[in-house]
Amino acid sequence: MKSITRSKPLEEIKQRLAKCRQVYLIGCGTCATMCRTGGKSEVLDMKQKLAAAGKKVTGWMVIPTACDVLTRDALKENAKEIAAADCILVMTCAFGVQTVARYAEKSVYAAVDTLFIGTEETPGEFIEACLQCGGCVLGQTAGICPLVRCAKGLLNGPCGGSVDGKCEVSPDIACAWQMIYDRLAATGRLDELEEIEPAKDWSTSLSGGPRQITIEDTEEKTESQD
Amino acid sequence: MKAGTNLEKILASGKFAVTVEAGPPKGTNPEVIQKKGNLLCQYCDAVNVTDNQTAIVRMSSLASCLLLKQMGVEPVMQMATRDRNRIALQSDVLGAVAWGIGNILCLSGDHPKLGNHPQSKAVFDIDSVQLIQVLKNMRDEHKFINGDEISGEVPLFIGAVANPFADPFEVRVPRLAKKIKAGADFIQTQAVFDVSRFAQWMKIITERGLDEETHILAGIIPIRSAGMVRYMKNNVSGVNIPDDIITRMEKAEDAEAEGVKIALELIAKVKEIPGVHGIHVMAVGWEKKVPEIIERAGLLPRPVL
């Protein structure tokens, strides 16, 4: 699983930092490094840009995995430089920004937009893989998710806009249902095309505040490992 | 009879049906839709009202259908799943039935990115196949999608769309079969220009006997100019236009006359294809030509049942 990010425009960042003269920078060695939005070179680049905009960067670090709780220790280790700053500019995905915000007693600003959970298909080319809808249909759709791959999220086959394997929305988008069809055909499962997929239960998705679960036997397992 | 609408009666009696599309206005003037109703009512069995077609905001399909209904013109109400979730869709079905609208056509709808509000959030809570299922369940079981009881009857004649010209071709009959299984009583196809591909699709349908389980209306778009046909070929997704039709339109001295001639030829050809139970004319702004086309196609007078 990778959290795919894109840098916010510098103008927007400068606007957010209008009240801050001293800034501390945090990058991430995992997803943001891979997306070239918050690795060491991007952090150093940001440092220069902020200096050019009249800000002082009191310090910076690239946390190996910013979403991890170890971020708390990293913040403690660099407490002095962070204390000298008016705010922290976080160049990680939203998970990292939230982790830093949770443990740092400073204003926190995001330098990147978190776009989706995806994979790197070819170097530098990322594509969304999972909507995290809470009701997986991949077993019915030959391992290709129509909820993220189909522009309309159709569960019962291609719409009338599928032409030459492309989506009606853009020739740059592959038709999910063409891909599903090809894979069903390759695995001798074409008969499944006529099975109706019922209306989806979206209550496991975008409804009712943050989604959370508790894995019940976690404590016991931890104890037995000890 | 499921809803007892004029369209249902015509199709059930085995007569060749004619429906015509009427797009609502991008404004509040009721006369736009009323004029179309007046112009078309003698030339078709039902007037089909689009639901924010091509994802461009227009007067709602339900309100436009009511305007037609008030004039005594039978509407087919289109319902796209793009803009409303299952709560709003079912609610609008109840309202439509209360006003005596019996023909409802289900579709997913063009993506908002193709329309004039590309920033909007597409809903697609359910898809077109599931909407057909919802309507059938409301009619036959008197139940909402969640299983709750509906009070009162829900007489509906349920329509759906099919595009034999989209890809992959091999999916197109299974997808139709799925819509029939879900409950589609009639089907409107995308505009037919490529008659051989349409006939190929119809052949598989008749071999499977699917034409006896639903009523297929072949889509017809009369072309007005060479520019329009080129535009459609390049910009309207899933429309397949053979080169000879484009050449004919380009060479024609009187393009409009040639366009009518092509439409008449297409109607004559699809009428002969086994399993085709009617036509659905989409005049896209050229409604005034429809009476002439229907008359010259020998489809008048429309039967009164």
Contacts between the chains, C-beta under 8 A, distances in Angstrom:
chain1	res1	chain2	res2	distance
A	151	B	111	5.2
A	151	B	113	7.2
A	151	B	122	7.8
A	152	B	82	7.4
A	152	B	108	5.5
A	152	B	111	6.2
A	152	B	122	6.9
A	152	B	124	5.1
A	152	B	127	7.2
A	153	B	124	5.0
A	153	B	127	7.8
A	154	B	108	6.4
A	154	B	124	7.4
A	154	B	127	4.7
A	154	B	128	7.9
A	155	B	127	5.7
A	155	B	129	7.9
A	155	B	130	7.4
A	156	B	127	5.4
A	156	B	128	7.6
A	156	B	129	3.9
A	156	B	130	7.0
A	156	B	175	7.6
A	156	B	178	6.1
A	157	B	129	7.4
A	157	B	171	5.9
A	157	B	174	7.4
A	157	B	175	4.6
A	157	B	178	6.7
A	158	B	166	6.7
A	158	B	167	7.5
A	158	B	168	7.4
A	158	B	171	6.0
A	158	B	175	7.3
A	159	B	108	5.4
A	159	B	128	7.9
A	159	B	163	7.9
A	159	B	166	7.5
A	160	B	161	6.7
A	160	B	162	7.5
A	160	B	163	3.1
A	160	B	166	4.7
A	160	B	190	5.7
A	160	B	237	7.2
A	160	B	238	4.4
A	161	B	110	7.4
A	161	B	111	7.6
A	161	B	166	6.6
A	161	B	237	3.8
A	161	B	238	5.2
A	162	B	166	5.0
A	162	B	167	5.1
A	162	B	168	7.4
A	162	B	238	7.3
A	163	B	166	6.2
A	163	B	167	5.5
A	163	B	237	6.2
A	163	B	238	6.1
A	164	B	167	6.1
A	165	B	167	6.6
A	168	B	110	7.3
A	168	B	111	6.3
A	168	B	114	6.8
A	168	B	237	3.7
A	168	B	238	7.1
A	169	B	111	5.0
A	169	B	113	4.9
A	169	B	114	6.9
A	170	B	113	7.6
A	175	B	167	7.3
A	177	B	171	7.1
A	178	B	167	6.3
A	178	B	168	5.7
A	181	B	168	5.2
A	181	B	170	7.1
A	181	B	171	5.6
A	182	B	168	7.9
A	185	B	170	7.8
A	190	B	170	7.8
A	190	B	174	7.7
A	193	B	171	6.4
A	193	B	174	4.4
A	193	B	175	7.5
A	193	B	178	7.5
A	194	B	174	5.0
A	194	B	177	5.4
A	194	B	178	5.4
A	194	B	181	7.1
A	196	B	129	6.0
A	196	B	130	7.8
A	196	B	133	6.8
A	196	B	178	5.9
A	196	B	181	6.4
A	196	B	182	5.9
A	197	B	129	7.9
A	197	B	130	7.9
A	198	B	130	6.7
A	198	B	133	7.4
A	199	B	86	6.7
A	199	B	125	7.7
A	199	B	126	4.7
A	199	B	130	4.5
A	199	B	133	7.5
A	199	B	134	7.3
A	199	B	145	6.0
A	200	B	125	7.9
A	200	B	126	7.5
A	202	B	125	6.5
